[in-house]
């Protein structure tokens, strides 16, 4: 299997597989926000010592710089990422409007958790995510995974994001635990949940992330996904693998090969958020024709792909716009929160818009909705800013 890195909107993920018949099997998802009643969310920030510079620790801007009037204040790269993720999950996804934030990989051996607290979207947007109280001497992910699994064991669905800069020291333990957890979910002994690793900084071990992402648990349950912050186009990519295979995103649509021949026609079933089809082995790309547009997606990362364009008028009937999303979520009781660890006030201020890195500017909104026959509650920005990528 090959998961493509160069993916165009509105796709979330595109995976290609060789087949015994010599053709190429394609599995692609269309980005959409999940709205599930009773969802609980969490964010875990790597607190190991290797993260110090990303938190702005040890950079220029200390006492000497201040005395001599030189140097820049320490730049905290974690704060803008955590603010956006936490506020988004609290405002759009979490059932009770608060996302649980913790540090992981803190303390001796990197095995400890430090609780920041449950933050609403407004609180998250103002919070300075400074360094943990005690930087870890290792990077152990399993304690953070267990924290969320145990605290929200009764939640109908859990969605938890882990931010890290480097290598995991307990990968085998995480794999073994994840395998047992997936079997419990499939057997109905656990509620479903999803974990997403986000790599940030120059020293990410993406090989380990891919091992978790592709973990074979012997079940149909896919617990892990991974993303690199520098490669994310929109924040909603964290939901690339959270797809209802039966949801429709449009009444109609077609998959075409490079010669314009129909590979798959969704005129009878409606266009789903999960697409699966086969392409000729020599095809460099496929085309999604929907809502009067032709969107071309390469089948390998260096494929020569034409620019997307406007499709000719449909011969049988026009393809309508994307269908409405789920009804508004109902508040749900949140599990008791352990007392937070007291923290000294952070001298740094939240990163200003001018301080954000180029990849931060790429995390823009996308408005794709699934059809359940219920009114939508999706409002990624203001009504005036909404724009459907399939329109």
C-alpha positions as CSV (number, residue, x, y, z in Angstrom):
1,X,0.0,0.0,0.0
2,X,1.1,3.6,-0.7
3,X,-0.5,6.5,1.0
4,X,0.0,9.6,-1.2
5,X,1.4,12.7,0.3
6,X,0.2,15.0,-2.5
7,X,-3.5,15.1,-2.2
8,X,-5.8,17.7,-3.6
9,X,-9.0,19.1,-2.1
10,X,-11.6,17.8,-1.3
11,X,-9.8,14.5,-0.6
12,X,-8.6,13.6,2.8
13,X,-6.5,10.5,2.0
14,X,-5.7,8.6,-1.1
15,X,-4.2,5.1,-0.9
16,X,-3.2,3.0,-3.9
17,X,-2.7,-0.8,-3.9
18,X,-1.3,-3.0,-6.7
19,X,-3.6,-5.9,-7.6
20,X,-2.9,-9.4,-8.9
21,X,-4.7,-8.5,-12.1
22,X,-2.2,-5.8,-12.8
23,X,-4.6,-2.9,-12.1
24,X,-4.4,-0.3,-9.4
25,X,-6.9,-0.3,-6.5
26,X,-7.7,3.1,-5.1
27,X,-9.2,3.9,-1.8
28,X,-9.9,7.6,-1.2
29,X,-11.8,9.6,1.4
30,X,-13.5,13.0,1.1
31,X,-12.9,15.4,4.0
32,X,-15.9,16.0,6.3
33,X,-16.4,16.7,10.0
34,X,-17.6,13.9,12.1
35,X,-20.6,14.7,14.3
36,X,-21.4,11.9,16.7
37,X,-23.5,12.3,19.8
38,X,-21.5,12.2,23.1
39,X,-18.1,12.7,21.5
40,X,-15.2,13.4,23.9
41,X,-12.0,15.0,22.7
42,X,-8.4,15.4,24.0
43,X,-5.0,16.8,23.0
44,X,-1.7,15.6,24.4
45,X,1.4,17.7,24.0
46,X,4.9,16.0,24.1
47,X,6.6,17.2,27.2
48,X,10.0,15.4,26.6
49,X,13.3,17.4,26.8
50,X,13.7,17.4,23.0
51,X,10.7,19.7,22.8
52,X,12.3,22.5,24.7
53,X,13.2,24.6,21.7
54,X,9.7,24.3,20.3
55,X,8.3,25.6,23.6
56,X,10.7,28.6,23.3
57,X,13.0,27.4,26.1
58,X,16.7,28.0,25.6
59,X,16.3,30.5,22.8
60,X,17.5,34.1,22.6
61,X,15.6,36.7,24.5
62,X,16.8,36.0,28.1
63,X,18.1,38.5,30.7
64,X,21.3,39.4,28.8
65,X,19.5,40.0,25.6
66,X,17.1,42.3,27.4
67,X,19.9,44.2,29.0
68,X,21.7,44.8,25.8
69,X,18.6,45.4,23.8
70,X,19.2,42.7,21.3
71,X,17.8,39.3,20.3
72,X,14.2,38.3,19.8
73,X,11.8,37.0,22.5
74,X,11.6,33.2,22.8
75,X,9.3,31.9,20.0
76,X,6.9,29.2,21.2
77,X,5.9,27.1,18.2
78,X,3.6,24.8,20.2
79,X,1.1,27.5,21.4
80,X,-0.4,28.4,18.0
81,X,-0.8,24.7,17.0
82,X,-2.3,23.7,20.3
83,X,-4.6,26.8,20.4
84,X,-6.0,26.0,17.0
85,X,-6.5,22.2,17.6
86,X,-8.0,22.6,21.0
87,X,-10.3,25.4,20.1
88,X,-11.5,23.6,17.0
89,X,-12.2,20.4,18.7
90,X,-14.0,22.1,21.6
91,X,-16.1,24.3,19.4
92,X,-17.0,21.9,16.6
93,X,-16.6,18.3,17.8
94,X,-16.7,17.8,21.6
95,X,-20.2,17.0,23.0
96,X,-19.8,19.3,26.0
97,X,-17.7,22.1,24.4
98,X,-14.5,21.4,26.3
99,X,-11.3,19.6,25.1
100,X,-9.1,17.9,27.7
101,X,-5.4,19.0,27.4
102,X,-2.5,17.2,28.9
103,X,1.3,17.0,28.7
104,X,2.8,13.5,28.1
105,X,6.3,12.2,28.2
106,X,7.0,14.3,31.2
107,X,9.1,13.5,34.3
108,X,11.6,10.6,34.9
109,X,11.8,8.4,31.9
110,X,9.1,10.4,30.1
111,X,6.4,8.3,31.7
112,X,4.4,10.9,33.5
113,X,1.3,13.0,32.7
114,X,0.7,16.6,33.6
115,X,-2.9,17.8,33.3
116,X,-3.5,21.2,31.9
117,X,-7.3,21.0,32.1
118,X,-10.5,21.0,30.1
119,X,-10.6,24.1,27.9
120,X,-13.4,25.7,26.1
121,X,-12.7,27.1,22.6
122,X,-12.5,30.7,24.0
123,X,-10.2,29.5,26.8
124,X,-8.0,27.6,24.4
125,X,-7.6,30.6,22.1
126,X,-6.2,32.7,25.0
127,X,-4.1,30.0,26.7
128,X,-0.3,30.0,26.4
129,X,0.8,26.4,26.1
130,X,4.2,26.8,27.7
131,X,6.6,24.0,28.7
132,X,5.6,21.3,31.2
133,X,6.6,21.7,34.8
134,X,9.1,18.8,34.5
135,X,10.5,18.0,31.0
136,X,10.7,14.2,30.5
137,X,13.9,12.2,30.1
138,X,12.3,9.9,27.6
139,X,9.3,9.7,25.3
140,X,6.6,7.2,26.4
141,X,3.3,7.4,24.6
142,X,1.4,4.6,26.3
143,X,0.6,6.5,29.6
144,X,-1.1,9.2,27.6
145,X,-3.1,6.7,25.5
146,X,-4.3,5.0,28.7
147,X,-5.2,8.3,30.3
148,X,-7.7,9.1,27.6
149,X,-9.0,5.5,27.3
150,X,-9.5,5.1,31.0
151,X,-11.0,8.5,31.7
152,X,-13.5,8.4,28.9
153,X,-14.2,4.7,28.9
154,X,-18.0,5.4,28.8
155,X,-17.9,8.0,26.0
156,X,-19.9,6.9,22.9
157,X,-16.9,8.0,20.8
158,X,-13.5,9.4,21.6
159,X,-11.1,11.4,19.4
160,X,-7.6,12.1,20.8
161,X,-4.6,14.0,19.2
162,X,-1.0,13.5,20.3
163,X,1.6,16.1,19.2
164,X,5.3,15.0,19.2
165,X,8.6,16.1,17.7
166,X,10.6,12.9,17.5
167,X,11.0,9.2,18.4
168,X,8.8,7.0,20.6
169,X,10.6,4.9,23.2
170,X,7.7,2.5,23.9
171,X,6.5,1.8,20.4
172,X,6.2,-2.0,20.9
173,X,4.2,-1.5,24.1
174,X,1.8,0.9,22.3
175,X,1.4,-1.6,19.4
176,X,0.5,-4.4,21.8
177,X,-1.9,-2.3,23.8
178,X,-3.5,-1.0,20.6
179,X,-4.0,-4.5,19.3
180,X,-5.8,-5.5,22.5
181,X,-7.9,-2.4,22.4
182,X,-8.9,-2.9,18.8
183,X,-10.1,-6.4,19.6
184,X,-12.1,-5.1,22.6
185,X,-13.7,-2.4,20.3
186,X,-14.6,-5.0,17.6
187,X,-16.0,-7.3,20.3
188,X,-18.2,-4.6,21.7
189,X,-16.4,-4.5,25.0
190,X,-15.1,-0.9,24.4
191,X,-16.7,2.1,22.7
192,X,-15.0,3.2,19.4
193,X,-12.3,5.8,19.4
194,X,-9.6,7.3,17.2
195,X,-6.0,8.4,17.8
196,X,-4.0,10.8,15.6
197,X,-0.3,11.5,15.9
198,X,0.8,14.9,14.6
199,X,4.5,15.4,14.0
200,X,6.0,18.8,14.4
201,X,9.6,20.0,14.0
202,X,12.6,18.8,12.0
203,X,13.4,15.5,13.8
204,X,10.2,13.5,13.4
205,X,10.5,9.8,13.1
206,X,7.8,9.3,10.6
207,X,8.6,5.7,10.1
208,X,7.3,5.0,13.6
209,X,4.2,7.0,12.9
210,X,3.6,5.0,9.8
211,X,4.0,1.7,11.8
212,X,1.2,2.8,14.1
213,X,-0.9,4.1,11.2
214,X,-0.6,0.8,9.4
215,X,-0.8,-1.4,12.4
216,X,-2.4,-4.8,11.7
217,X,-4.5,-5.6,14.8
218,X,-6.2,-8.6,13.2
219,X,-9.5,-6.7,13.2
220,X,-11.3,-4.3,11.0
221,X,-10.7,-1.5,13.6
222,X,-8.3,1.2,12.5
223,X,-7.2,3.1,15.7
224,X,-4.3,5.2,14.5
225,X,-3.7,7.9,11.9
226,X,-0.7,10.3,11.5
227,X,-0.1,13.7,10.0
228,X,2.9,16.0,9.7
229,X,2.0,19.6,10.7
230,X,4.2,21.1,7.9
231,X,2.3,19.1,5.2
232,X,-1.3,19.8,6.4
233,X,-3.4,21.8,4.0
234,X,-6.4,22.2,6.3
235,X,-7.0,21.4,10.0
236,X,-9.8,19.0,9.1
237,X,-7.2,16.6,7.7
238,X,-7.1,15.1,11.2
239,X,-10.5,13.5,10.3
240,X,-9.2,11.9,7.0
241,X,-9.8,8.4,8.3
242,X,-12.9,9.2,10.3
243,X,-15.4,8.4,7.5
244,X,-19.0,7.0,7.6
245,X,-18.8,4.8,4.5
246,X,-22.5,5.1,4.0
247,X,-22.7,8.9,4.1
248,X,-23.4,10.7,0.9
249,X,-21.6,14.0,0.1
250,X,-23.5,14.7,-3.2
251,X,-26.4,13.2,-5.1
252,X,-24.3,12.2,-8.0
253,X,-20.7,11.9,-9.3
254,X,-18.4,9.9,-11.5
255,X,-14.8,8.6,-11.5
256,X,-13.0,9.0,-14.9
257,X,-9.7,7.7,-16.2
258,X,-7.3,10.1,-18.0
259,X,-9.0,9.4,-21.3
260,X,-12.4,10.5,-19.9
261,X,-13.8,7.0,-19.7
262,X,-16.1,6.3,-16.8
263,X,-14.5,4.0,-14.2
264,X,-17.3,4.3,-11.6
265,X,-20.7,6.0,-11.7
266,X,-22.5,7.0,-8.6
267,X,-25.7,8.2,-10.3
268,X,-27.8,5.6,-8.5
269,X,-26.3,5.6,-5.1
270,X,-25.0,9.2,-4.6
271,X,-21.4,10.1,-4.1
272,X,-20.1,8.6,-0.8
273,X,-17.4,10.0,1.5
274,X,-15.5,6.7,1.0
275,X,-14.5,5.9,-2.6
276,X,-13.1,2.6,-3.8
277,X,-12.4,1.6,-7.4
278,X,-9.7,0.3,-9.8
279,X,-7.7,2.1,-12.4
280,X,-5.6,0.9,-15.3
281,X,-2.0,0.3,-14.3
282,X,-0.7,2.9,-16.7
283,X,-3.0,5.7,-15.4
284,X,-1.2,8.6,-13.9
285,X,-4.3,10.1,-12.3
286,X,-8.0,9.8,-11.8
287,X,-10.8,12.4,-12.1
288,X,-13.7,13.0,-9.8
289,X,-16.5,14.7,-11.7
290,X,-19.0,16.3,-9.3
291,X,-21.0,19.5,-9.0
292,X,-19.9,20.8,-12.4
293,X,-16.2,20.4,-11.6
294,X,-13.5,17.9,-12.7
295,X,-11.0,17.3,-9.9
296,X,-7.8,15.5,-10.9
297,X,-5.8,13.5,-8.4
298,X,-2.5,11.9,-9.1
299,X,-1.9,8.2,-8.4
300,X,1.7,8.7,-7.4
301,X,3.4,11.8,-5.9
302,X,5.3,12.8,-9.0
303,X,2.4,12.3,-11.4
304,X,1.9,14.9,-14.1
305,X,-1.7,16.0,-13.4
306,X,-3.7,18.7,-15.3
307,X,-5.3,21.5,-13.4
308,X,-8.8,20.9,-12.2
309,X,-11.5,22.5,-14.4
310,X,-15.2,23.0,-15.0
311,X,-16.9,19.9,-16.3
312,X,-19.2,20.0,-19.3
313,X,-22.9,20.0,-18.5
314,X,-24.2,16.6,-17.3
315,X,-26.1,14.7,-20.1
316,X,-28.8,13.3,-17.9
317,X,-29.2,15.6,-15.0
318,X,-27.3,18.3,-13.1
319,X,-25.4,17.3,-10.0
320,X,-26.8,19.2,-7.0
321,X,-24.7,20.7,-4.2
322,X,-23.5,18.8,-1.2
323,X,-26.3,17.5,1.1
324,X,-26.9,18.7,4.6
325,X,-25.0,17.5,7.7
326,X,-26.1,16.0,11.0
327,X,-28.3,17.7,13.6
328,X,-26.7,19.7,16.4
329,X,-25.1,17.7,19.1
330,X,-26.7,17.4,22.5
331,X,-24.5,18.2,25.6
332,X,-23.2,15.2,27.4
333,X,-21.8,14.8,30.9
334,X,-18.0,14.9,31.0
335,X,-16.0,12.5,33.2
336,X,-14.5,14.0,36.4
337,X,-11.3,15.9,35.7
338,X,-8.2,15.1,37.9
339,X,-6.9,18.2,39.7
340,X,-4.5,20.2,37.4
341,X,-0.9,20.6,38.4
342,X,-0.2,24.2,39.5
343,X,1.8,26.1,37.0
344,X,3.7,29.4,37.3
345,X,2.4,32.1,35.0
346,X,4.0,32.1,31.6
347,X,5.9,35.2,30.6
348,X,5.3,34.6,26.9
349,X,2.3,36.0,25.2
350,X,0.2,34.0,22.6
351,X,1.8,34.1,19.2
352,X,0.6,37.0,17.1
353,X,-0.7,36.4,13.6
354,X,2.6,37.8,12.2
355,X,4.6,35.2,14.2
356,X,2.8,32.2,12.8
357,X,4.8,29.8,10.6
358,X,3.9,29.3,6.9
359,X,2.3,25.9,7.7
360,X,0.0,27.6,10.2
361,X,-1.4,29.6,7.3
362,X,-2.3,26.4,5.5
363,X,-4.7,25.3,8.2
364,X,-7.8,26.7,6.6
365,X,-11.4,25.7,6.7
366,X,-13.2,23.3,4.4
367,X,-16.9,22.8,4.3
368,X,-18.0,19.3,3.2
369,X,-21.1,17.9,4.7
370,X,-22.7,14.4,4.9
371,X,-26.3,13.6,4.2
372,X,-28.3,12.2,7.1
373,X,-31.5,14.1,6.3
374,X,-31.0,16.4,9.4
375,X,-30.2,20.1,9.5
376,X,-26.5,21.1,9.6
377,X,-24.7,22.6,12.5
378,X,-21.4,23.0,10.7
379,X,-20.1,26.5,10.7
380,X,-16.3,26.5,10.3
381,X,-16.1,30.3,10.1
382,X,-18.6,33.0,9.4
383,X,-21.5,32.5,7.0
384,X,-19.9,34.9,4.6
385,X,-16.7,32.9,4.5
386,X,-18.2,29.6,3.7
387,X,-17.2,28.0,0.5
388,X,-17.8,24.4,-0.5
389,X,-14.7,22.9,-2.3
390,X,-17.0,20.9,-4.5
391,X,-19.0,23.9,-5.7
